Amino acid sequence: MLAWLVERARRIPGVERVIVATTEKPADQAILRFAADHGLPAYAGSEEDVLDRFYQTARRHGVAVVVRVTPDCPLLDPAVSGAVLARFLEGRGAIDYASNTQPPTFPDGLDTEAFSFDALARAWRETAEPSDREHVTPYLWKQPGAFRVANVTHEPNLSALRWTVDTAADLEFVRAVYARLGASAEAAGMDDVLDLLRRHPELAALNRGIARNEGYATSVRAARALTDARKK
């Protein structure tokens, strides 16, 4: 999946470099070897403080604008991601953060964020909230009064579609999509997958019913529970 994501990320219009940001866990040495084998710059940082990992990666590699995509999205569409980056660059100087997730109208699995290093550094300095640190960008988009944000939308709303990989059912779905697409899978974009699902609606049933962004919701619930416990 990482290889698929990297190839798609490389095709995002306007992206100059793909950098792998992984963890210091021994198991993730395999990811660093993958990066080396594919000529990719990489950084290994905190497993839980992903905000710090992103900040350190961007700082060490002199990145002015970050385009954030994640390797659990092997159906990422470079054109969709490119539209998010273009929206950020069009408003550069007047926008700190752009995405296609606030609110989401694209299938889950095409999520893309673009933000300035300055905004990333400010979040890194200012927030100690565990869910902010774990999920990198909430500090930017949950307080639009402090940061200037923009969103790219799609009509009709396709946010109910799930193309990301967090569960075994998700993996089964993506494998089925790649198998059906065959030789064209590597270059397939959102419209190609939508067309496939129109022809084979049974595929969407493979991972239907899983909540979007459950990981972030779980982090927020855990933080609230810890705060409540401390008050007692």
GIJO-V280470 format. One line per field, one symbol per residue. burial: b if it has 24 or more other C-alpha atoms within 12 Angstrom, else e. A space follows every 50 residues. Layout:
BEGIN
burial: ???
END
This chain:
BEGIN
burial: bbbbbbbbbbbbebbebbbbbbbeeeeeeebbeebeeeebbbbbbeeebb bbbbbbbbeeeebbbbbbbbbbbbbbbbbbbbbbbbbbbeeeeebbbbbb bbebbbbbbbbbbbbbbbbbbebbeebebbbbbbbbbbbbbeeeeebbbb bbbeeeeebebbbbbbeeebbebbbbbbeebeeebbbbbbeebbebbeee eebbebbeeeebeeeeeeeeeeeeeeeeeeee
END
